[in-house]
Structure formats: C-alpha cells, structure tokens
Amino acid sequence: MSRYDVCVLGSFMKDLVASAERRPLPGETLHGTGFAEFLGGKGVNQAIAAARMGARTAIVGTIGDDRYGEEFLDLLVADGVDVDWVIRHPELGTGVGLPLVLPDGSNSIIIVSRANAAITPADIEAAGDVLTASRVLSVQLELPVEASRAALRLASAAGVTTILTPAPVGPVDPSLTAYVDILVPNEVEAAALTGLDCDDESQVPMIARKLADEWDLRGCVVTLGSRGAYVLDRHAGVELRVPPHRVATVDTVGAGDAFCGSLAASLAEGASLTDAVRLANACGALSTTLNGAAASAPDRDAALALLASSSDALEIDSQTFAAAPPQP
C-alpha cells in the first residue's frame, strides 16, 4: 500500500512581489503600487495545494540554510506536508522569485534558483523510498533536468502516475518524455511546445492531440487561464473542454500550481482524469481570489462548493468526490 498519495519534486522560491500599473520599459524606473512577500515556488505551491485537498503529501527538494528555508519548513509542516526529504544546502541560499503583478491580476516572474539548482541525481536516489511509495509524482522544470529525469524514471518504473508541468516555458529535454503519463502545460507553454496558437480556439484540441501523440501520453491537460481548460484522456477515449469559473481575480500567481496540486490529489484518490480536471479547475480559479502563491491554495470544501455551484458540476460523477480522501 502506498504511504503517500502525492509526492512533489520541485522548487522552493521566496516570492518578493511588486505591483505596478504596467511593466517598465527598458531602462525605465517605475513607481510600484504595492509590495508583499510570499512563500512559493512550483514545488511548494503544488505540495500545499495537494495537502489542502486532503492528500497525504511529501516534498523533495533543496533549500538554503537561511531564514527563508526555515519559513518554508514551518509552512509545509503546518499544512501536513512531510519534509523529511528536503535537503538544506550549507552555502547556497533558498531560491527567490520576483513576480510583477498588474491591476488585472496578470503576472510575469523572474526566478533565481540558488539552492534549487544544487539537487543531484544522487539526492534523488536517496529519496527513492518516497518517490516510489506514492500514488502520484508531480514534477516541474524549475530543477536541473538530470534530477527531474531521475525522479520520473524511478517513479515510472514503480508504477507511480507521473505528472509534468513544463514550466518555466522552454524546450523540454526529450529524455523526460518516456517517463511522463500526464502533461499539464498552460497556453504559453503549449504554444511553445507545438508552434500552434492557443489563442485560436480551434487549435486547442490539435495542440492536446499533438502533444499526446508525440510524447505517447496517457493524457494531456492544457490550462487556458480565464478560458478554463482542455483535457484529453487517451486511455478513456475522452476529449472535452472544461469551462472557466467566474471569480473576482486579484492575483494569478500560483493558479497553475493550485490546479496541478489538486489534479494530483484527485488522481491519487482514484478520480478519472476528466473529473480530476473539473475539480482542479475550481481549485485554480479560487486561488486567484487571494494574493500569494502557496497561501492562496483553497481547501477541498471550498473547491467542491465552487464546483457544485457551476453548471459544469452537472456532468461530474457525483460519487467521485463524495467521500473524504483516505487518511494515513
């Protein structure tokens, strides 16, 4: 029996968030309208989201031996995430992210990896017990590709369902594709991977099919921000568009991670990919109603309530999320 529902291999980023009316021009100094500090990084965000959805969750990654690192450990432990496989690097500081948030809630982010970049395949081998004792492994591209490949390979060989978020956007090392079950790109990442335009609604299904065929995936989920998501489940022979939820968006930082953490938790629980995407879509939408990344991930009850209030809930299997998730 799996000891964990979800294991996340990923980054730790202290987010230093500036708000402004617009992005500065090259060489321009621009007065901002606000500043805040949050704990984030795709790995942390997804782990927190999965835990708040009721999944028994562990995280693997590297932090610095500094104040930011301590803050991360306190946050994760408070949300019930197992941090036994988090490495503390004695010299490199904890990673930082520098998001700029505009009035409409859109954002752009600069990340400085620091300790995140120090994780090695040997560290992954040392964490093999947790990687192979989970139902689902979620991985992103903020860590060195060698470490990500080692984790995906170990998990895949053990029959663990593997999810890859191809972010930050850019070319994906082809050696990763053989070990990925479900790919979850956003519209920018999907366009970069395929050369097709996600703004053209007619091309979204072609994008999902192209990625599923080229990577030999079980499924592909393209997240479309305020336009919802598109899911292709090759095993079930299902393709469908999941409509968006209308919420009062204040900050989109971490919305994709909330989506992926929820998706991993639901798949670990045994939900179908399409039902998991429906709930993840609600989770991602709710996360945009609060500032911050990890802090904005909603709990299970809130996500279920939003889903129940939507017409999309009419299509969901009412038994899929009826019971509480399994506990340790």
C-alpha angles and dihedrals in degrees: 000000000000115000092207135036096206134019118188123201106195157107136301113216127175102215116219100190125199124188123207141163090245143348115281119251119240108288093009127128109212129192111238127218099218149356135206140163123229138170111244147128121149094265095051093042093053094045092051091047092050092048093049088053088059100261122142096241138190130181131210120198147098131272133177126257090251145098094279090054091053090050090054094050091049092050095048095046090049089057093047098253115150109239099179091114096050111115122214112215112213097211112024119071126235114278121266133208125202110202123182112206122199126207093263090057095253117134146191122202139203115200129197108197102200107156092010089070093056098070112113138195087255089059089051092051089052089055093048093115094063094040092055096038094063131087094220133024119200119198134177133186101253091098129066111288092233091061093045091050092049092051095047091047094051094046095044092051089053093052095253115151107246127209124190125195104197095215139167087048117252142092114327117225105250090221089073098058097076091063101046122099100176127024119201112189124166119228094272093048093045091052091049092050096048108023089234126123118250090191086071103077092204091061098053095083089047090052092053092047093046092052093043092051097043094046096036089232131179087221145350125209118191112197113210104188111224089007095064122234142296120223129195117186108185094184093055094036091235131139123173146149117243109209123228127257116237108233137153099265118205103157130010095192107125097009093120091049092050087052093050095044091051091045091053092048093051094046090050088053091055101258120150116255092251094050090045089053092050092055092041089053090057091046092052092048093051092050090063091062092071134052121252134035115254091023093057098058108117126225124250097261093053093049092048091049092053091047091049090053092054129085086231088070089068090075098047123103101253092212096054095081100018097105129057114259118263115277128217 
